[in-house]
Amino acid sequence: MDIATLQKWAAENFGDKTNELSLDYGVARLLVQTGQLGESVLAEKDVDKEIVDVLFVLLSIANRCNIDLAAAADRYLYERSPKEILERISGA
């Protein structure tokens, strides 16, 4: 499934519920899910499940903020050099 289809699926199936939640809650939920992902990676257990949980929260936040993730990926991943991307995520 491509990211645009996944984002649309999340909006159609869960948007009415997730849109009721504040963006503050969405960000807090993202932090919780990211922490659970970290724990899973270290335990080498259920990493795929936790990655999907983080992805779902990101999809929900993107939908709330009217962000087209496919377009953002084009702009901030595909159009940048590997060096730029690595510098951005490493904080250098």
Secondary structure as the mmCIF struct_conf table of DSSP 4:
data_model
#
loop_
_struct_conf.conf_type_id
_struct_conf.id
_struct_conf.beg_label_comp_id
_struct_conf.beg_label_asym_id
_struct_conf.beg_label_seq_id
_struct_conf.end_label_comp_id
_struct_conf.end_label_asym_id
_struct_conf.end_label_seq_id
HELX_RH_AL_P HELX_RH_AL_P1 ILE A 3 THR A 18
TURN_TY1_P TURN_TY1_P1 ASN A 19 GLU A 20
BEND BEND1 LEU A 21 LEU A 21
HELX_RH_AL_P HELX_RH_AL_P2 LEU A 23 ALA A 43
TURN_TY1_P TURN_TY1_P2 GLU A 44 GLU A 44
BEND BEND2 LYS A 45 ASP A 46
HELX_RH_AL_P HELX_RH_AL_P3 VAL A 47 ARG A 64
TURN_TY1_P TURN_TY1_P3 CYS A 65 ASN A 66
HELX_RH_AL_P HELX_RH_AL_P4 LEU A 69 ALA A 73
HELX_RH_PI_P HELX_RH_PI_P1 ASP A 74 TYR A 78
TURN_TY1_P TURN_TY1_P4 GLU A 79 GLU A 79
BEND BEND3 ARG A 80 ARG A 80
HELX_RH_AL_P HELX_RH_AL_P5 PRO A 82 SER A 90
TURN_TY1_P TURN_TY1_P5 GLY A 91 GLY A 91
#
